[in-house]
Amino acid sequence: MKYRELGDTGLKVSEVSFGTWAIGGSWGVSSDEEALRGLAAAMEAGVNFFDTADVYGNGHAEELLAQATRGREDDVYIATKFCRAGDIHDPQTYSERTVRAYCENSLKRLNRERIDLYQIHCPPLAILQDGAVFEVLDKLKEEGKIRHYGVSVETVEEGMFCLGVPGVKALQVIFNLFRQKPAEELFPRAKANGTGILVRLPLASGLLTGKFTQASTFASDDHRHFNANGEQFNVGETFAGLPFAKGVELADELRWIAEGRDSMASASMRWILDNPNVTCVIPGFKSVQQVEANLRTLEVPSFSEDELSRLSEFYEANVKSHIRGAY
C-alpha cells in the first residue's frame, strides 16, 4: 500500500481507500457478514481510511465501521458526513443544535470519541456562502469532537468557494474518466491550498467496470434504478450524470484501457491516481472480491502521455456534452 498526505492535515491515507455507501444501502442487496469480511480484507492490505455518512443505511454503515475497526481507532481513520438526514436547503439543518446532534449520533454509532474528518454532505452553494455552518464546525473541532472538517461537493464552483474557507481541509469530488472537469482548475488550486482531494464514484456507478450491457437492470432499492435520471438527488451521483444507455456505449469504447492493466476498473482508478493532485480514491464494495479487485489498482502501470491525451480528447469529443446535472 502507498500513502498520500491528506492536504496539510498531517494525516497519511491509503491511495486506495473505501467508501461505504454500498454496504449501507441503496446499491441493491448487501450482506453485513460479507461487508465486514471486506473491511477486514481492506485493512489487512493496509487500507487506513474509510468514508461513510449518517444516511448510508440510516447509520448502518457507521455501525459496521465501528464493529470492523474496534481497537484500531488510532490507526484507521474514518470520515463521515452530515446534513442529508434533514432538509439540505433549510438553514436550521446547519444550526449548532442540529449539527451537534448529528455529530453526537455519528460518534455514538461509530463508537469513537472523535471523528477524523467530518464533512458537509453536498449542501447547496447558498449554505456554504452563508458560512454559519463553518463556525459550528470550528466549535466542534475546538472541543475535540472532530479532528478536521471538509465538504463533499457537487460542482467545481462549490469546491472553489470552499477553498477560501480556512478550516476546510478536504474536498470530496466526483471525478472519473467520464467526469474530468475538476482536474482543470479545482485540483491544482486545492493542491496549492493544502486541501486534500477525495475522489468518490471513481467507476461512475459501475459503468467503468465494463460489466454492464444495454440489457442490464437494477433492483428497485438501488439508486442506479431510482435515481437514474436524478429523481431523488443530483443525477451526477448516478452514472456520472450520463444516461445509462449512452454510458454503456461510451464504456464499450474505452475497453482498450484494460490492456495490460488487469481490468477496466483498475485502469480507470489508475488514471485517477496518476493525477498528483488527488489524495485517494474511495470506491465502494459489497464483497471481499470487490475489495481485492479494487486494490489491484495499485499494481497496474500508469498511462503514457499519448494515452492520457487520447483519454482527454475522448472526454471532450464524446462524453462532455452528454453529462447532465450540476457539475
LUMLUMKE-953429 format. One line per field, with one value per atom (N, C-alpha, C): residue in one letter; chain; y, x, z. Coordinates in pm, whole numbers. Atoms other than C-alpha are relative to their C-alpha. Example, Ala and Ser with C-alpha at 12.3 -4.5 7.8 and 13.67 -1.06 7.14 Angstrom:
BEGIN
rest <- [a/a/a/s/s/s] .
kette <- [A/A/A/A/A/A] .
Y <- [-119/-450/120/-119/-106/109] .
X <- [89/1230/90/-82/1367/-77] .
Z <- [0/780/0/-6/714/73] .
***
This chain:
BEGIN
rest <- [m/m/m/k/k/k/y/y/y/r/r/r/e/e/e/l/l/l/g/g/g/d/d/d/t/t/t/g/g/g/l/l/l/k/k/k/v/v/v/s/s/s/e/e/e/v/v/v/s/s/s/f/f/f/g/g/g/t/t/t/w/w/w/a/a/a/i/i/i/g/g/g/g/g/g/s/s/s/w/w/w/g/g/g/v/v/v/s/s/s/s/s/s/d/d/d/e/e/e/e/e/e/a/a/a/l/l/l/r/r/r/g/g/g/l/l/l/a/a/a/a/a/a/a/a/a/m/m/m/e/e/e/a/a/a/g/g/g/v/v/v/n/n/n/f/f/f/f/f/f/d/d/d/t/t/t/a/a/a/d/d/d/v/v/v/y/y/y/g/g/g/n/n/n/g/g/g/h/h/h/a/a/a/e/e/e/e/e/e/l/l/l/l/l/l/a/a/a/q/q/q/a/a/a/t/t/t/r/r/r/g/g/g/r/r/r/e/e/e/d/d/d/d/d/d/v/v/v/y/y/y/i/i/i/a/a/a/t/t/t/k/k/k/f/f/f/c/c/c/r/r/r/a/a/a/g/g/g/d/d/d/i/i/i/h/h/h/d/d/d/p/p/p/q/q/q/t/t/t/y/y/y/s/s/s/e/e/e/r/r/r/t/t/t/v/v/v/r/r/r/a/a/a/y/y/y/c/c/c/e/e/e/n/n/n/s/s/s/l/l/l/k/k/k/r/r/r/l/l/l/n/n/n/r/r/r/e/e/e/r/r/r/i/i/i/d/d/d/l/l/l/y/y/y/q/q/q/i/i/i/h/h/h/c/c/c/p/p/p/p/p/p/l/l/l/a/a/a/i/i/i/l/l/l/q/q/q/d/d/d/g/g/g/a/a/a/v/v/v/f/f/f/e/e/e/v/v/v/l/l/l/d/d/d/k/k/k/l/l/l/k/k/k/e/e/e/e/e/e/g/g/g/k/k/k/i/i/i/r/r/r/h/h/h/y/y/y/g/g/g/v/v/v/s/s/s/v/v/v/e/e/e/t/t/t/v/v/v/e/e/e/e/e/e/g/g/g/m/m/m/f/f/f/c/c/c/l/l/l/g/g/g/v/v/v/p/p/p/g/g/g/v/v/v/k/k/k/a/a/a/l/l/l/q/q/q/v/v/v/i/i/i/f/f/f/n/n/n/l/l/l/f/f/f/r/r/r/q/q/q/k/k/k/p/p/p/a/a/a/e/e/e/e/e/e/l/l/l/f/f/f/p/p/p/r/r/r/a/a/a/k/k/k/a/a/a/n/n/n/g/g/g/t/t/t/g/g/g/i/i/i/l/l/l/v/v/v/r/r/r/l/l/l/p/p/p/l/l/l/a/a/a/s/s/s/g/g/g/l/l/l/l/l/l/t/t/t/g/g/g/k/k/k/f/f/f/t/t/t/q/q/q/a/a/a/s/s/s/t/t/t/f/f/f/a/a/a/s/s/s/d/d/d/d/d/d/h/h/h/r/r/r/h/h/h/f/f/f/n/n/n/a/a/a/n/n/n/g/g/g/e/e/e/q/q/q/f/f/f/n/n/n/v/v/v/g/g/g/e/e/e/t/t/t/f/f/f/a/a/a/g/g/g/l/l/l/p/p/p/f/f/f/a/a/a/k/k/k/g/g/g/v/v/v/e/e/e/l/l/l/a/a/a/d/d/d/e/e/e/l/l/l/r/r/r/w/w/w/i/i/i/a/a/a/e/e/e/g/g/g/r/r/r/d/d/d/s/s/s/m/m/m/a/a/a/s/s/s/a/a/a/s/s/s/m/m/m/r/r/r/w/w/w/i/i/i/l/l/l/d/d/d/n/n/n/p/p/p/n/n/n/v/v/v/t/t/t/c/c/c/v/v/v/i/i/i/p/p/p/g/g/g/f/f/f/k/k/k/s/s/s/v/v/v/q/q/q/q/q/q/v/v/v/e/e/e/a/a/a/n/n/n/l/l/l/r/r/r/t/t/t/l/l/l/e/e/e/v/v/v/p/p/p/s/s/s/f/f/f/s/s/s/e/e/e/d/d/d/e/e/e/l/l/l/s/s/s/r/r/r/l/l/l/s/s/s/e/e/e/f/f/f/y/y/y/e/e/e/a/a/a/n/n/n/v/v/v/k/k/k/s/s/s/h/h/h/i/i/i/r/r/r/g/g/g/a/a/a/y/y/y] .
kette <- [A/A/A/A/A/A/A/A/A/A/A/A/A/A/A/A/A/A/A/A/A/A/A/A/A/A/A/A/A/A/A/A/A/A/A/A/A/A/A/A/A/A/A/A/A/A/A/A/A/A/A/A/A/A/A/A/A/A/A/A/A/A/A/A/A/A/A/A/A/A/A/A/A/A/A/A/A/A/A/A/A/A/A/A/A/A/A/A/A/A/A/A/A/A/A/A/A/A/A/A/A/A/A/A/A/A/A/A/A/A/A/A/A/A/A/A/A/A/A/A/A/A/A/A/A/A/A/A/A/A/A/A/A/A/A/A/A/A/A/A/A/A/A/A/A/A/A/A/A/A/A/A/A/A/A/A/A/A/A/A/A/A/A/A/A/A/A/A/A/A/A/A/A/A/A/A/A/A/A/A/A/A/A/A/A/A/A/A/A/A/A/A/A/A/A/A/A/A/A/A/A/A/A/A/A/A/A/A/A/A/A/A/A/A/A/A/A/A/A/A/A/A/A/A/A/A/A/A/A/A/A/A/A/A/A/A/A/A/A/A/A/A/A/A/A/A/A/A/A/A/A/A/A/A/A/A/A/A/A/A/A/A/A/A/A/A/A/A/A/A/A/A/A/A/A/A/A/A/A/A/A/A/A/A/A/A/A/A/A/A/A/A/A/A/A/A/A/A/A/A/A/A/A/A/A/A/A/A/A/A/A/A/A/A/A/A/A/A/A/A/A/A/A/A/A/A/A/A/A/A/A/A/A/A/A/A/A/A/A/A/A/A/A/A/A/A/A/A/A/A/A/A/A/A/A/A/A/A/A/A/A/A/A/A/A/A/A/A/A/A/A/A/A/A/A/A/A/A/A/A/A/A/A/A/A/A/A/A/A/A/A/A/A/A/A/A/A/A/A/A/A/A/A/A/A/A/A/A/A/A/A/A/A/A/A/A/A/A/A/A/A/A/A/A/A/A/A/A/A/A/A/A/A/A/A/A/A/A/A/A/A/A/A/A/A/A/A/A/A/A/A/A/A/A/A/A/A/A/A/A/A/A/A/A/A/A/A/A/A/A/A/A/A/A/A/A/A/A/A/A/A/A/A/A/A/A/A/A/A/A/A/A/A/A/A/A/A/A/A/A/A/A/A/A/A/A/A/A/A/A/A/A/A/A/A/A/A/A/A/A/A/A/A/A/A/A/A/A/A/A/A/A/A/A/A/A/A/A/A/A/A/A/A/A/A/A/A/A/A/A/A/A/A/A/A/A/A/A/A/A/A/A/A/A/A/A/A/A/A/A/A/A/A/A/A/A/A/A/A/A/A/A/A/A/A/A/A/A/A/A/A/A/A/A/A/A/A/A/A/A/A/A/A/A/A/A/A/A/A/A/A/A/A/A/A/A/A/A/A/A/A/A/A/A/A/A/A/A/A/A/A/A/A/A/A/A/A/A/A/A/A/A/A/A/A/A/A/A/A/A/A/A/A/A/A/A/A/A/A/A/A/A/A/A/A/A/A/A/A/A/A/A/A/A/A/A/A/A/A/A/A/A/A/A/A/A/A/A/A/A/A/A/A/A/A/A/A/A/A/A/A/A/A/A/A/A/A/A/A/A/A/A/A/A/A/A/A/A/A/A/A/A/A/A/A/A/A/A/A/A/A/A/A/A/A/A/A/A/A/A/A/A/A/A/A/A/A/A/A/A/A/A/A/A/A/A/A/A/A/A/A/A/A/A/A/A/A/A/A/A/A/A/A/A/A/A/A/A/A/A/A/A/A/A/A/A/A/A/A/A/A/A/A/A/A/A/A/A/A/A/A/A/A/A/A/A/A/A/A/A/A/A/A/A/A/A/A/A/A/A/A/A/A/A/A/A/A/A/A/A/A/A/A/A/A/A/A/A/A/A/A/A/A/A/A/A/A/A/A/A/A/A/A/A/A/A/A/A/A/A/A/A/A/A/A/A/A/A/A/A/A/A/A/A/A/A/A/A/A/A/A/A/A/A/A/A/A/A/A/A/A/A/A/A/A/A/A/A/A/A/A/A/A/A/A/A/A/A/A/A/A/A/A/A/A/A/A/A/A/A/A/A/A/A/A/A/A/A/A/A/A/A/A/A/A/A/A/A/A/A/A/A/A/A/A/A/A/A/A/A/A/A/A/A/A/A/A/A/A/A/A/A/A/A/A/A/A/A/A/A/A/A/A/A/A/A/A/A/A/A/A] .
Y <- [-119/0/125/-129/354/101/-98/656/141/-138/1022/93/-100/1332/51/-57/1447/152/-143/1810/32/-36/1978/-42/48/1780/-76/87/1566/-146/139/1252/-58/72/1000/-111/97/796/-87/96/493/52/-47/575/-58/63/326/-17/13/373/-44/53/274/83/-60/427/-108/101/255/22/-19/374/-135/128/31/-97/95/-167/56/-59/78/-20/16/58/79/-71/196/-48/61/-32/-144/137/-340/-82/90/-641/-2/12/-649/-85/87/-880/62/-55/-748/-86/90/-1054/18/-19/-1008/140/-135/-634/4/2/-699/-75/70/-951/90/-93/-691/107/-102/-426/-58/65/-672/-23/25/-762/130/-129/-395/44/-41/-320/-89/93/-631/41/-43/-488/138/-129/-158/120/-111/49/59/-63/302/116/-110/534/-48/38/479/119/-109/721/-54/43/694/124/-111/909/-48/39/917/-54/47/847/-130/128/534/-111/100/278/57/-66/531/-26/19/496/-138/139/127/-13/8/182/45/-44/373/-110/109/86/-114/104/-163/40/-48/51/-7/8/66/-143/141/-312/-44/44/-358/61/-71/-103/4/-1/-174/-36/21/-148/62/-59/28/148/-138/374/99/-94/535/-10/16/398/-25/7/364/122/-127/697/-17/3/748/142/-124/1029/-29/15/1069/135/-119/1322/24/-36/1506/100/-100/1721/-58/51/1498/-82/60/1344/105/-108/1683/65/-79/1944/78/-61/2047/148/-140/2383/87/-72/2480/38/-42/2687/-66/64/2519/-137/129/2191/17/-28/2358/81/-74/2525/-78/70/2444/-115/105/2247/-123/113/2032/-72/61/1975/-74/67/1893/-134/125/1631/-102/90/1484/-59/42/1470/-101/91/1308/-135/127/1046/-82/73/958/-54/47/937/-124/114/700/-125/116/476/-49/37/482/-51/39/414/64/-75/681/129/-126/990/118/-107/1189/-51/31/1193/61/-48/1221/107/-99/1408/7/-19/1549/88/-68/1653/42/-42/1857/-76/98/1623/66/-59/1802/105/-107/2119/96/-101/2396/108/-105/2673/112/-109/2927/-27/36/2740/21/-19/2741/148/-143/3110/71/-57/3188/-12/18/3044/-40/30/2980/-143/139/2603/-18/12/2653/45/-44/2839/-113/115/2537/-106/102/2302/43/-50/2522/-28/28/2484/-147/144/2106/-43/31/2098/45/-50/2311/-91/89/2073/-140/132/1772/-104/95/1616/-45/32/1630/44/-35/1636/104/-93/1808/-2/2/1905/34/-21/1915/8/-11/1935/-96/80/1686/89/-97/1899/-66/47/1855/74/-82/2135/60/-68/2299/134/-129/2631/-14/24/2491/-29/34/2345/122/-119/2670/93/-82/2857/-55/63/2608/19/-20/2659/133/-128/3011/-2/13/2880/-65/51/2835/-138/127/2537/-121/114/2322/-67/71/2060/-107/102/1823/27/-4/1822/-141/128/1511/30/-41/1525/-122/103/1308/27/-15/1251/-136/125/979/27/-18/922/63/-61/1035/138/-124/1343/69/-45/1516/148/-145/1885/44/-48/1910/9/0/1842/129/-116/2160/114/-114/2428/-32/27/2291/-76/84/2023/72/-72/2237/106/-102/2513/-65/70/2263/-42/42/2128/118/-119/2477/52/-48/2548/-92/97/2239/-71/65/2086/-137/135/1710/-19/33/1565/-148/137/1252/-22/25/1103/-108/97/940/-38/52/738/-9/8/666/-89/91/399/35/-48/606/-98/92/380/-136/132/73/1/-4/188/-32/15/194/-134/138/-169/-75/66/-257/-121/122/-518/15/-21/-360/-10/0/-409/84/-77/-227/-68/75/-500/-7/6/-458/74/-64/-377/2/-16/-279/-13/20/-359/133/-122/-112/84/-75/-17/44/-39/56/139/-136/425/4/7/319/-28/13/241/124/-105/506/142/-135/795/9/5/711/132/-129/1049/115/-105/1248/18/-10/1169/30/-13/1165/98/-93/1366/28/-43/1513/-119/108/1299/-33/25/1334/-110/106/1088/-138/128/816/-1/13/708/129/-124/1038/101/-91/1212/-39/46/1014/-82/94/848/-141/132/478/-60/60/364/64/-69/629/-38/38/538/-137/134/173/8/-16/273/60/-65/501/-91/93/241/-105/98/-7/55/-62/240/18/-16/252/-133/130/-121/-15/10/-69/35/-42/84/-118/117/-260/-82/79/-397/21/-8/-476/62/-65/-327/-76/88/-618/10/-16/-471/146/-138/-160/78/-67/-82/43/-33/-99/112/-101/105/136/-125/367/69/-61/419/34/-35/412/138/-131/707/111/-100/894/22/-11/818/55/-60/929/153/-145/1281/33/-25/1416/86/-84/1646/-77/86/1355/-65/67/1223/-149/142/896/-19/39/714/-78/72/578/-78/82/311/-70/78/122/-148/146/-252/-65/80/-522/-139/133/-821/6/11/-931/3/4/-999/140/-137/-638/81/-67/-512/-39/48/-727/52/-50/-618/147/-142/-250/22/-15/-298/-33/31/-437/125/-128/-77/38/-38/-34/-70/81/-293/27/-16/-177/123/-110/53/128/-130/422/16/-28/569/85/-79/709/136/-133/1070/-9/17/955/-53/55/752/106/-106/1044/100/-92/1269/-61/69/1010/2/2/989/140/-138/1366/39/-32/1401/-76/80/1121/67/-68/1302/125/-126/1635/-23/21/1494/-88/101/1206/-1/15/1242/129/-126/1601/49/-57/1704/-82/87/1413/5/-5/1491/91/-77/1608/38/-39/1785/100/-97/2030/-60/53/1996/113] .
X <- [83/0/88/-67/112/-94/78/0/32/-17/-50/-49/39/-77/-141/133/-434/12/-23/-367/107/-97/-187/-45/51/-366/105/-96/-63/-39/45/-268/49/-37/-136/-102/106/-410/34/-27/-402/-53/39/-414/-134/131/-695/-63/78/-939/-139/131/-1304/-115/126/-1649/-97/90/-1935/-147/139/-2248/-61/54/-2290/-34/29/-2269/-104/104/-2502/-138/128/-2776/-5/27/-2916/85/-74/-2697/-44/49/-2916/33/-18/-2882/146/-135/-2582/-7/-9/-2466/94/-85/-2332/124/-114/-2113/105/-95/-1958/61/-52/-1922/112/-103/-1728/124/-115/-1508/76/-63/-1444/79/-70/-1350/127/-117/-1115/108/-96/-951/68/-57/-901/104/-95/-735/123/-113/-518/96/-82/-393/62/-60/-303/-91/94/-614/-24/16/-637/-99/94/-916/-130/132/-1290/-94/96/-1561/-141/137/-1920/-88/93/-2226/-112/107/-2505/-123/118/-2761/24/-25/-2593/-62/72/-2845/-50/45/-2969/96/-101/-2643/60/-47/-2591/146/-138/-2268/96/-84/-2126/13/-3/-2219/90/-88/-2045/147/-137/-1731/46/-35/-1740/39/-28/-1751/131/-119/-1477/129/-123/-1233/21/-14/-1278/144/-138/-937/103/-93/-786/-34/46/-930/114/-112/-584/70/-74/-456/-88/92/-767/-91/73/-923/-137/136/-1293/-47/65/-1459/-149/143/-1833/-59/63/-2084/-135/127/-2394/-76/97/-2692/-112/103/-2884/-107/109/-3088/-110/98/-3265/-26/24/-3375/126/-131/-3050/-10/18/-3197/-39/44/-3313/121/-114/-3055/2/4/-3174/68/-70/-3027/147/-143/-2686/23/-12/-2755/88/-87/-2529/-73/76/-2801/-15/22/-2873/129/-127/-2513/62/-53/-2411/-70/75/-2686/43/-50/-2576/135/-136/-2218/-3/7/-2304/-57/59/-2521/99/-102/-2241/108/-101/-1990/-49/57/-2223/-1/4/-2272/140/-138/-1900/76/-64/-1819/139/-126/-1548/-21/6/-1464/23/-30/-1358/-14/11/-1436/122/-124/-1120/-26/36/-1287/-152/146/-1639/-36/27/-1787/-146/135/-2089/-35/35/-2276/-76/57/-2335/-108/95/-2501/-14/14/-2634/108/-101/-2390/-40/46/-2605/32/-32/-2549/149/-144/-2174/33/-27/-2177/-46/47/-2377/108/-116/-2086/-26/27/-2262/40/-32/-2207/149/-143/-1831/35/-22/-1848/-35/38/-2026/109/-104/-1761/128/-117/-1486/-17/26/-1650/20/-14/-1670/146/-142/-1305/71/-61/-1205/-32/42/-1398/58/-58/-1217/-97/97/-1531/41/-48/-1378/145/-141/-1017/13/0/-1071/-138/125/-1362/21/-7/-1432/-139/129/-1708/-3/27/-1847/-78/61/-1931/-50/54/-2128/62/-47/-1977/137/-129/-1645/-18/24/-1796/-6/7/-1879/138/-134/-1531/90/-83/-1363/-35/39/-1566/58/-47/-1471/151/-144/-1101/32/-19/-1147/-38/36/-1267/118/-123/-961/-9/10/-1094/-26/29/-1186/130/-125/-912/-10/16/-1059/-127/117/-1297/-23/35/-1481/-72/41/-1543/-27/20/-1692/100/-103/-1406/29/-32/-1354/18/-23/-1288/-119/120/-1645/-30/30/-1622/132/-138/-1288/15/-7/-1373/75/-68/-1246/152/-146/-889/54/-47/-874/46/-32/-878/-8/22/-1010/114/-103/-749/133/-126/-437/-12/20/-584/-6/8/-662/139/-136/-307/81/-73/-161/-52/65/-405/24/-18/-307/-128/129/-652/-2/4/-694/-115/104/-896/-34/50/-1105/-90/77/-1242/-103/109/-1582/-53/56/-1761/104/-105/-1434/-35/39/-1608/-136/126/-1916/-114/108/-2155/10/-22/-2002/13/-13/-2008/142/-139/-1629/62/-47/-1604/-16/26/-1732/-91/81/-1965/-146/140/-2295/-24/44/-2483/-127/123/-2782/-119/110/-2998/10/-17/-2864/-111/104/-3123/47/-39/-3104/-122/108/-3311/-69/77/-3580/61/-61/-3381/143/-133/-3065/-12/11/-3004/21/-18/-2900/-132/137/-3270/-82/93/-3447/54/-53/-3211/67/-65/-3113/-7/16/-3241/-10/0/-3195/-131/131/-3535/8/-9/-3411/109/-110/-3085/77/-74/-2828/31/-19/-2817/148/-143/-2437/50/-39/-2425/-26/34/-2555/51/-59/-2357/68/-72/-2161/-87/92/-2471/-32/28/-2478/-128/110/-2793/61/-60/-2737/40/-30/-2756/122/-117/-2507/126/-115/-2280/55/-44/-2271/71/-60/-2195/140/-130/-1910/100/-89/-1768/55/-45/-1751/116/-105/-1534/130/-120/-1290/60/-50/-1226/150/-143/-876/87/-82/-761/40/-28/-768/119/-110/-495/127/-119/-202/-26/31/-387/-108/86/-587/-147/142/-933/-30/39/-1122/-7/12/-1187/138/-135/-818/61/-55/-722/-65/71/-989/49/-49/-868/148/-141/-503/8/3/-587/-24/27/-727/122/-116/-426/123/-110/-192/-4/10/-317/63/-72/-72/-77/78/-337/-106/98/-557/64/-49/-518/-29/35/-708/-130/129/-989/-75/80/-1276/-112/103/-1454/-85/85/-1743/26/-16/-1767/-115/96/-2006/54/-56/-1772/151/-145/-1417/58/-48/-1378/11/-5/-1460/110/-111/-1217/132/-125/-940/18/-6/-1024/40/-33/-1010/144/-138/-678/103/-94/-523/37/-34/-527/144/-135/-203/109/-101/-27/10/1/-114/80/-84/106/-78/59/40/-21/27/-80/112/-100/160/-59/48/138/-95/88/-14/-138/127/-278/-80/68/-359/-63/56/-407/-121/111/-629/-125/112/-847/-60/48/-870/-81/70/-973/-132/123/-1228/-107/93/-1388/-57/45/-1403/-93/75/-1538/-123/105/-1760/-85/67/-1857/-62/34/-1876/-142/130/-2190/-117/109/-2392/-19/10/-2332/-114/113/-2643/23/-5/-2685/109/-99/-2481/139/-134/-2113/102] .
Z <- [0/0/0/-1/-73/65/-74/125/-51/42/44/112/-98/260/-31/16/315/20/-8/232/102/-102/520/140/-129/794/81/-67/874/-4/12/810/-133/122/559/-21/26/397/-120/107/169/-133/133/-203/-43/21/-243/137/-123/41/-43/39/51/53/-41/63/41/-58/243/-34/42/63/-37/49/-98/112/-108/226/97/-84/399/-60/68/138/-129/126/-191/-117/110/-405/-19/12/-405/124/-114/-178/45/-56/55/126/-117/334/102/-105/665/22/-23/707/-108/111/364/6/-14/426/104/-106/747/-46/54/570/-98/93/301/72/-79/557/62/-59/728/-105/108/396/-41/37/315/102/-104/648/1/6/617/-111/114/286/21/-31/452/-17/11/389/139/-131/672/1/10/559/-62/50/513/8/8/410/17/-23/529/13/-23/607/90/-93/860/-71/74/586/-76/68/447/84/-78/564/131/-123/822/116/-105/1014/5/-7/948/-46/47/753/110/-112/1051/104/-98/1281/-46/53/1053/14/-15/1056/146/-142/1436/37/-29/1451/-63/73/1192/53/-40/1336/151/-145/1705/41/-44/1874/-92/96/1572/-23/14/1634/-25/14/1642/-135/125/1312/-123/113/1095/8/0/1002/-63/53/943/-31/40/752/-8/16/786/-41/55/660/66/-62/775/-86/47/670/-84/90/430/72/-77/711/23/-13/713/-134/120/462/-30/26/298/-36/36/196/120/-120/547/86/-82/740/139/-132/1062/-1/10/934/34/-23/981/127/-126/1317/96/-97/1610/68/-68/1783/-88/90/1478/-35/39/1368/118/-119/1723/22/-15/1737/-105/104/1402/40/-36/1527/114/-116/1860/-40/44/1689/-82/77/1445/92/-95/1729/75/-73/1913/-89/91/1608/-33/32/1528/122/-127/1894/13/-7/1881/77/-73/2080/-93/94/1774/-143/142/1402/-70/63/1192/-106/101/905/-7/0/934/-118/126/601/-13/35/500/-128/103/266/-116/121/-66/31/-29/65/-118/104/-160/16/-3/-251/95/-87/-64/147/-139/263/26/-13/207/7/5/124/127/-127/440/108/-87/638/143/-140/968/38/-31/946/29/-26/939/142/-137/1270/97/-83/1419/-4/14/1283/72/-75/1427/149/-141/1769/32/-23/1737/-5/7/1640/127/-123/1937/118/-109/2163/-13/19/2018/-51/54/1871/-141/134/1523/-12/21/1410/-112/114/1074/-63/74/853/-147/144/482/-58/68/224/-118/118/-24/-95/92/-327/-128/128/-647/-118/111/-855/26/-9/-928/71/-65/-819/152/-144/-475/56/-46/-445/7/3/-542/116/-113/-282/131/-124/-10/21/-14/-84/65/-66/51/147/-142/389/73/-62/614/63/-71/809/-86/89/507/-41/24/486/-108/104/227/-79/87/-66/-53/61/-178/-131/133/-551/-88/102/-827/-112/102/-1069/-59/67/-1326/-149/143/-1696/-73/58/-1768/58/-73/-1546/37/-15/-1591/38/-20/-1535/128/-121/-1170/-11/12/-1284/-61/74/-1489/90/-85/-1220/149/-142/-891/65/-61/-828/21/-22/-886/109/-103/-669/139/-128/-392/47/-33/-404/55/-43/-374/133/-122/-92/120/-108/111/37/-22/71/-66/55/24/-97/98/-264/12/-8/-205/-120/123/-527/24/-13/-498/-139/125/-766/-112/101/-949/-118/107/-1156/-60/58/-1248/27/-42/-1052/-67/60/-1217/-150/146/-1579/-44/41/-1589/41/-16/-1485/-132/127/-1833/10/-19/-1687/-42/35/-1793/-150/139/-2118/-8/16/-2263/68/-62/-2108/152/-145/-1752/73/-82/-1485/145/-140/-1118/90/-96/-811/34/-28/-705/111/-110/-392/-32/46/-595/-65/54/-672/-151/145/-1023/-71/52/-1068/35/-41/-860/-17/25/-938/-137/130/-1296/-75/68/-1413/101/-101/-1092/72/-64/-944/150/-146/-581/47/-33/-576/-127/119/-812/-93/96/-1125/-19/13/-1125/91/-93/-834/-58/62/-1066/-143/134/-1373/-47/31/-1355/-74/69/-1490/-142/137/-1815/-5/19/-1946/-6/-12/-1878/-135/130/-2240/-64/54/-2350/78/-83/-2059/-38/42/-2162/-135/133/-2520/11/-16/-2411/71/-71/-2170/-96/98/-2456/-84/80/-2645/79/-84/-2352/43/-45/-2320/-21/27/-2458/121/-115/-2128/88/-84/-1965/-49/55/-2191/83/-84/-1961/136/-128/-1663/78/-79/-1517/-37/27/-1576/-30/22/-1680/131/-130/-1313/51/-46/-1219/-84/90/-1522/25/-24/-1451/126/-125/-1095/-8/22/-1204/-65/66/-1431/102/-104/-1129/87/-89/-909/-71/74/-1186/11/-21/-1110/135/-124/-849/101/-90/-701/76/-67/-590/123/-121/-235/-6/6/-273/-75/57/-449/107/-100/-242/-70/64/-448/104/-88/-296/-17/9/-241/75/-75/-125/31/-21/-116/10/-6/-44/-141/138/-415/-59/52/-498/67/-68/-235/-66/59/-379/-142/138/-734/-1/-7/-639/43/-48/-460/-109/108/-778/-81/63/-900/30/-44/-707/-80/68/-922/-149/146/-1272/-42/47/-1482/-29/30/-1530/-150/140/-1857/-61/72/-2116/-35/40/-2230/-119/116/-2558/42/-47/-2375/76/-74/-2145/-96/101/-2446/-69/65/-2609/89/-93/-2297/18/-11/-2267/-123/126/-2630/-9/1/-2592/87/-90/-2298/-66/59/-2480/-120/125/-2807/17/-4/-2696/128/-129/-2330/52/-68/-2211/-27/36/-2398/52/-47/-2254/152/-145/-1884/42/-50/-1702/146/-141/-1369/32/-47/-1167/-8/26/-1249/17] .
***
